[in-house]
Each structure stands twice: as structure tokens, then as C-alpha cells.
Amino acid sequence: MTDYDAFATAYAAETETSLLNAWYCRPAMLGLSGDVAGRRVLDAGCGSGPLTAALRDRGAIVSGFDLSAAMIDLARERLGADADLSVADLAEALPYDDRTFDLVVSSLSLHYLADWNPPLTEIRRVLRPGGRLVVSVPHPAAYMFNYPDRDYFAVTQYSEEFEFDGRAAVLTYWHRPLHAMTDAFTKAGFRIEVVSEPPWAPDTPPELLPADLGDRTAFVCFLFFVLEPS
């Protein structure tokens, strides 16, 4: 698993305003979360807390956790010392009581795990009846495009090199085909309400967009799901 403690500050600075994070993924997650005013919301894999903060700004009662202690320190700087933030592992038992949350959001976190059943089962446990889970993951079609010589249908670990705010880093993920994702959701007791490939935010600064997009309004980059306990 990627150790974000080594480059947490650089990652947070880069993704604060980046096209794919600030103008695509976070707006999509907020839109799919709907009206959160007065709702108890858990940000599972909250990182430095930009999505957590945006949900709180919309009236949610937020909690969050991340495996990286450095990321949680940054989230506390953003949200305040009294914010309900914890260092916890999405792959392990979560430090929350049963049926605590109306909504769980997990943005770009599940793909770090080989086995999705334990985290999805735990998330289902902490959701209240009628609650929802909103998930974003790398789009599996992007893996097929980026690695045409590899087996799309195999659940496969792979690594990619990035530069975040001038700091080199290697992120290690697990690719899984679409059917493996949906199978994991249903096995953990969820039904799929929405599968979304949204456009980027309408107020995205034009200078951030690639010049060769033509008439397209969306990226094959991330895939979004809204799930409900079945």
C-alpha cells in the first residue's frame, strides 16, 4: 500500500486545485451526495480533508479517517482541532458504532486494496437503514487504454510515478474490471443505484482543460457509484 506520510503535504498541495481532483472528482462526489444538511457523514479515506470540509460547508455533521497520520494532521489544520478525525485502516474494523452514518463517501480509496469485501462490509455496518455509500474509483477502461498489453479482466496490482508539487512519488493500486467491482458491491450487501461518468464542473477554468478535447465534456478517468444497502 502507498505510504502517503512521505509526501502528504506535496500531494495535498497539488490536488487542492488540480483539474482531476478539484474540478472533476470532488464536484462529482458532492453532486452525487445530494442534500447533506443535518446528515451524519463519514469520509472514508479523507486524506487532507477537502471533501470533508466541503460536505461540512453544506451542513453535514462530518467524521473522517485516513490511514496516513500525516494526512490526518493536515485535515485537522483544515477542519479544526475538535474535528472528528481518526487514523484508521479501511481494510480493518472501523472505529464507529453500528448504524452511525446517513452517508459514507469514499473517494479514490478502494483501489488501494486487493480485497474489497472487508471494507465494504464494514461500511455497510456503520450505515443507518436507508443510508447511502458514494464511491469514486479509477475508471477500469482507463487501465485498458493505458496498458493495452495487460489483461483487463485480471485483478492486478500496478504502480505509477507522479510528481506532486515538485515532489516525486510512486502510487500503487489494484486494477479490477467492472464486473469485479459490481460483484464486490453486491457480495457486501449493496445494490447499485447510480453509475456515473459525469462531466467536469461547468465553472472549470478553461486553461486547465486539455486543448484536444473537441466536443467532449467528460474524461475517461474516474467512475462513480451510488450504493444502498440491499
DRENMARSE-414716 format. One record per residue: residue in one letter; x, y, z of N, C-alpha, C in turn; residue number from 0. Coordinates in steps of 0.2 Angstrom, whole numbers. Atoms other than C-alpha are relative to their C-alpha. Layout:
a X Y Z X Y Z X Y Z NUM
...
This chain:
m 4 -6 0 0 0 0 4 6 0 0
t -4 -7 1 6 18 -4 0 3 7 1
d -1 -4 -6 14 27 11 -1 7 -1 2
y 1 -7 1 6 44 10 4 5 5 3
d -4 -4 -5 16 50 25 6 4 -3 4
a -6 -3 3 31 53 15 -1 6 -5 5
f 1 -5 5 23 65 3 -7 4 1 6
a 7 -3 -1 7 71 11 -1 7 -1 7
t 1 -7 1 10 89 11 0 2 -8 8
a 0 -1 8 15 89 -8 -6 -2 -3 9
y 6 3 4 0 78 -13 -6 5 2 10
a 6 -4 -2 -12 89 -3 0 7 -4 11
a -1 -6 3 -5 105 -11 -2 -1 -8 12
e 2 1 7 -6 98 -29 -7 -2 -1 13
t 7 2 2 -23 90 -28 -5 6 3 14
e 5 -5 -3 -31 106 -19 -3 3 -6 15
t 3 -3 6 -33 114 -36 1 -3 -7 16
s -1 4 6 -29 101 -49 -7 -1 -4 17
l 6 1 5 -41 98 -64 -4 -6 2 18
l 4 6 -1 -45 80 -60 -3 -1 7 19
n 2 1 -7 -47 82 -41 -5 6 2 20
a 4 -6 -2 -54 100 -38 -6 1 -5 21
w 5 -2 5 -64 102 -54 -4 -6 -3 22
y 3 6 3 -69 84 -58 -3 -5 6 23
c 2 6 -5 -69 71 -44 -4 3 6 24
r 4 -2 -6 -74 82 -29 -7 3 -2 25
p 7 -2 2 -88 91 -38 -5 -6 -1 26
a 4 6 1 -95 74 -44 -2 -3 6 27
m 2 3 -6 -94 67 -27 -5 4 4 28
l 5 -4 -4 -103 82 -19 -7 0 -4 29
g 6 1 4 -116 81 -33 -4 -6 2 30
l 3 6 -1 -120 63 -30 -2 -1 7 31
s 1 1 -7 -120 65 -11 -7 3 1 32
g 7 -3 -1 -136 76 -13 0 5 6 33
d 1 -4 -5 -143 86 1 3 -3 7 34
v -3 3 -6 -132 83 17 -1 4 6 35
a 1 -4 -6 -138 96 28 -3 -4 6 36
g 2 4 -6 -140 89 46 1 -7 0 37
r -2 7 0 -134 72 40 7 -2 3 38
r -7 2 -2 -120 62 48 3 -3 -5 39
v -4 2 6 -107 59 35 7 -2 2 40
l -7 3 -1 -91 48 36 3 1 -7 41
d -5 0 5 -77 52 24 5 -5 1 42
a -5 6 -1 -68 35 22 6 1 -5 43
g -6 -2 4 -51 39 16 1 7 -1 44
c 1 -8 1 -52 58 19 6 3 -2 45
g -6 -3 2 -34 62 15 0 7 4 46
s -1 -7 -4 -31 81 20 -7 3 1 47
g 7 -3 -2 -50 84 21 -3 4 -5 48
p 4 -5 4 -55 94 6 -7 -2 -1 49
l 7 2 1 -71 84 3 -4 0 6 50
t 3 -1 -6 -74 83 21 -2 7 2 51
a 2 -7 -2 -74 101 23 -5 3 -5 52
a 6 -2 4 -85 104 8 -6 -3 2 53
l 6 3 -3 -98 92 15 -2 4 6 54
r 2 -4 -6 -97 102 31 -3 6 -1 55
d 2 -7 2 -99 118 22 -7 0 -2 56
r 6 1 3 -115 111 15 -5 -3 6 57
g 4 2 -6 -122 107 33 1 -7 3 58
a -1 7 -3 -116 89 36 4 0 7 59
i -4 1 -6 -110 83 53 5 -5 -2 60
v -5 5 3 -94 75 47 5 -3 5 61
s -5 4 -3 -82 62 53 5 -2 -6 62
g -4 2 6 -67 56 43 6 -4 3 63
f -6 4 -2 -52 44 44 4 -1 -6 64
d -5 2 5 -37 40 34 6 -4 3 65
l -5 4 -2 -23 28 35 7 4 2 66
s -6 -5 0 -10 42 34 -1 5 6 67
a 0 -5 -6 -6 51 51 1 7 -3 68
a -2 -7 2 2 65 41 -6 3 -4 69
m 6 -3 3 -14 67 31 -5 2 5 70
i 5 -2 -5 -25 67 46 2 7 4 71
d -2 -6 -2 -14 81 53 -2 6 -4 72
l 2 -5 4 -17 91 38 -7 1 0 73
a 8 -1 -1 -36 88 39 -1 4 6 74
r 1 -4 -6 -35 94 57 1 8 -1 75
e -1 -7 1 -27 110 51 -6 3 -4 76
r 5 -2 5 -41 112 38 -7 1 4 77
l 7 1 -3 -56 107 49 0 2 8 78
g 0 -2 -7 -50 112 67 2 -6 4 79
a -3 5 -5 -43 103 82 -6 -4 2 80
d 5 4 -3 -60 97 88 -4 -4 -5 81
a 4 4 5 -65 89 71 1 -8 2 82
d 1 8 -1 -70 70 72 4 -3 -5 83
l -4 3 5 -55 63 63 5 -5 3 84
s -4 6 -3 -45 47 66 4 -3 -5 85
v -4 4 4 -31 37 59 -3 -7 1 86
a 3 6 0 -39 21 54 2 -3 -7 87
d -2 4 6 -36 7 41 -7 -2 -4 88
l 6 2 3 -50 5 28 -1 -8 -1 89
a 0 7 0 -45 -13 27 -2 -4 6 90
e 1 3 -6 -48 -16 45 -7 2 3 91
a 6 -2 -4 -63 -15 58 0 8 1 92
l 0 -8 0 -68 4 58 -2 2 7 93
p 1 -2 -7 -69 13 75 -7 4 1 94
y 7 -4 -1 -88 18 74 -5 -6 1 95
d 5 5 -2 -103 10 81 -5 -2 -6 96
d 5 2 5 -116 1 70 -5 6 -1 97
r 6 -5 2 -129 12 61 1 7 2 98
t -2 -7 -2 -120 28 64 -1 5 -5 99
f 0 -5 6 -120 37 47 -6 -1 -5 100
d 5 -1 5 -133 43 35 3 -1 -7 101
l -3 0 7 -120 44 21 8 -2 2 102
v -8 1 0 -102 37 18 2 2 -7 103
v -4 -1 6 -91 44 5 7 -3 0 104
s -6 3 0 -76 35 -1 3 2 -7 105
s -3 -3 6 -66 45 -14 7 -2 -2 106
l -6 2 2 -52 37 -23 4 -4 5 107
s -3 4 -5 -48 25 -9 0 -8 -1 108
l 1 8 1 -54 7 -13 5 -3 -4 109
h -5 3 5 -42 5 -27 7 -2 3 110
y -6 2 -3 -28 3 -15 0 -7 4 111
l 1 6 -3 -35 -13 -8 -1 -6 -5 112
a 1 6 4 -34 -30 -15 -7 -3 1 113
d 7 3 -2 -50 -36 -6 -4 5 2 114
w 5 -5 -2 -65 -25 -6 -5 -2 5 115
n 5 2 -4 -76 -36 4 0 2 7 116
p 0 -2 -7 -70 -32 22 -1 8 0 117
p 2 -7 -1 -71 -13 19 -7 2 -2 118
l 6 -1 2 -87 -13 10 -5 -3 6 119
t 4 3 -5 -94 -25 24 0 5 6 120
e -1 -4 -5 -88 -13 37 -4 7 -1 121
i 4 -6 2 -96 2 28 -7 -1 1 122
r 7 2 -1 -112 -7 27 -2 0 7 123
r 1 1 -7 -111 -10 46 -2 7 3 124
v 0 -6 -3 -109 8 50 -6 5 -3 125
l 5 -4 4 -123 15 38 -7 -2 4 126
r 6 1 -2 -140 18 45 -5 -3 -5 127
p 4 2 5 -155 10 37 -2 6 -5 128
g 2 -6 5 -159 20 21 6 4 -2 129
g -6 -3 1 -141 26 21 3 -1 -7 130
r -3 0 7 -130 28 5 7 0 1 131
l -7 0 1 -112 25 0 1 3 -7 132
v -2 -3 6 -105 36 -13 8 -1 -1 133
v -6 3 1 -89 29 -21 3 3 -7 134
s -4 -1 6 -76 35 -34 6 -4 0 135
v -5 4 1 -63 24 -41 3 2 -7 136
p -3 0 7 -51 24 -57 -5 -3 -4 137
h 4 4 5 -61 20 -72 4 -6 -3 138
p -3 6 2 -57 2 -77 2 1 -8 139
a -2 0 8 -57 7 -96 6 4 -1 140
a -6 -3 0 -43 19 -92 6 -4 0 141
y -5 5 0 -32 5 -87 1 -4 -7 142
m 0 3 6 -36 -4 -103 3 4 -5 143
f -3 -4 5 -31 11 -113 7 1 2 144
n -7 -2 -2 -15 15 -103 4 -6 -1 145
y -4 6 0 -10 -3 -103 -3 -6 -4 146
p 3 5 5 -16 -12 -119 3 -7 0 147
d -3 7 0 -4 -27 -117 -2 -4 6 148
r 2 3 -6 -11 -31 -100 -7 -3 0 149
d 7 3 0 -26 -42 -96 -5 4 4 150
y 5 -4 -3 -41 -31 -92 -3 -4 5 151
f 4 4 -5 -50 -45 -83 3 -3 6 152
a -3 2 -6 -37 -49 -71 1 5 6 153
v -1 -4 -6 -37 -41 -53 8 1 1 154
t -7 -1 0 -19 -34 -54 3 6 4 155
q -3 -6 -3 -8 -23 -44 5 3 -4 156
y -5 -3 5 2 -10 -53 2 7 4 157
s -3 -6 -3 12 6 -49 1 5 -5 158
e -1 -5 5 13 23 -57 4 6 3 159
e -4 -6 -2 25 38 -55 -3 6 -1 160
f 3 -6 1 19 55 -52 5 5 3 161
e -3 -5 -3 25 72 -47 -5 5 3 162
f 5 -5 -3 15 82 -34 4 6 3 163
d -3 -7 -2 20 100 -31 8 -1 0 164
g -7 0 1 38 96 -37 3 -6 4 165
r -2 6 -4 39 80 -26 -1 -6 -4 166
a 2 7 4 41 63 -35 -3 -5 5 167
a 4 5 -5 30 49 -28 -2 -6 -5 168
v 3 6 3 25 32 -33 -6 -3 4 169
l 6 3 -3 7 26 -30 -1 -7 -3 170
t 2 7 1 2 8 -30 -7 -2 1 171
y 7 1 0 -15 2 -34 -2 -7 -2 172
w 3 6 2 -26 -13 -38 -5 2 -6 173
h 5 -1 5 -35 -13 -55 -4 -6 1 174
r 5 5 1 -51 -23 -56 -5 2 -5 175
p 5 -1 6 -63 -25 -71 -6 2 3 176
l 6 -2 -3 -80 -18 -69 -4 -5 3 177
h 4 5 -3 -88 -34 -66 2 -2 7 178
a -2 1 -7 -77 -37 -51 -2 5 5 179
m 3 -6 -4 -82 -20 -44 -7 -2 2 180
t 7 1 -2 -100 -24 -45 -2 -6 3 181
d 0 6 -4 -98 -41 -39 1 1 7 182
a -2 -2 -6 -90 -34 -24 -5 4 4 183
f 6 -4 -3 -104 -22 -20 -5 -4 2 184
t 5 4 -2 -117 -35 -21 1 -5 5 185
k -2 5 -5 -107 -48 -11 -1 3 7 186
a 0 -3 -7 -106 -35 3 -7 2 2 187
g 7 -2 -2 -125 -32 3 -2 7 -2 188
f 2 -7 3 -126 -16 -8 -4 -2 -6 189
r 2 0 7 -137 -13 -23 2 7 -3 190
i -3 -6 4 -131 -1 -36 -6 5 -2 191
e 5 -5 2 -142 15 -38 2 4 -6 192
v -3 -4 5 -131 25 -49 7 -2 -2 193
v -7 0 2 -116 23 -60 0 6 -5 194
s 0 -6 3 -110 39 -66 7 1 -3 195
e -6 -3 4 -97 46 -79 -1 7 -1 196
p 2 -7 0 -100 64 -75 5 5 -4 197
p -4 -5 3 -94 80 -84 4 3 5 198
w -4 -4 -4 -81 91 -77 -4 6 2 199
a 4 -6 -2 -88 106 -67 -1 5 -5 200
p 2 -5 6 -96 119 -78 5 6 1 201
d -4 -6 -1 -85 133 -70 7 -2 0 202
t -7 1 0 -69 124 -73 4 5 -4 203
p -3 -4 4 -56 136 -79 3 -3 -6 204
p -2 3 6 -53 134 -97 7 -2 -1 205
e -8 1 1 -34 135 -96 2 -7 3 206
l -2 6 -3 -34 119 -86 -2 -6 -4 207
l 3 6 4 -43 108 -99 5 -1 -6 208
p -4 2 6 -33 99 -112 -2 3 -7 209
a 2 -4 6 -33 108 -129 -3 -5 -5 210
d 3 5 5 -38 92 -139 -6 -3 2 211
l 7 4 -2 -55 88 -131 -5 0 -5 212
g 5 -1 5 -65 94 -145 -7 1 3 213
d 7 -1 -3 -84 92 -141 -1 -4 6 214
r 1 4 -6 -81 81 -126 -1 4 6 215
t 1 -4 -6 -87 86 -109 2 -4 6 216
a -2 4 -6 -80 72 -98 6 -4 -2 217
f -6 3 0 -65 62 -95 -1 -8 1 218
v -1 7 -2 -62 43 -95 5 -1 5 219
c -5 0 -5 -53 44 -79 -3 -3 7 220
f 3 3 -6 -64 40 -64 -7 -2 -1 221
l 7 3 0 -80 30 -61 -3 1 7 222
f 3 -2 -6 -93 35 -48 -6 -5 1 223
f 6 4 -2 -106 24 -39 -4 3 6 224
v 5 -1 -5 -121 27 -28 -3 -7 2 225
l 3 6 -3 -125 12 -17 -4 0 6 226
e 4 1 -6 -138 7 -5 0 -7 3 227
p 1 7 -2 -139 -7 7 -6 -4 -2 228
s 6 4 3 -150 -21 0 -4 -3 5 229
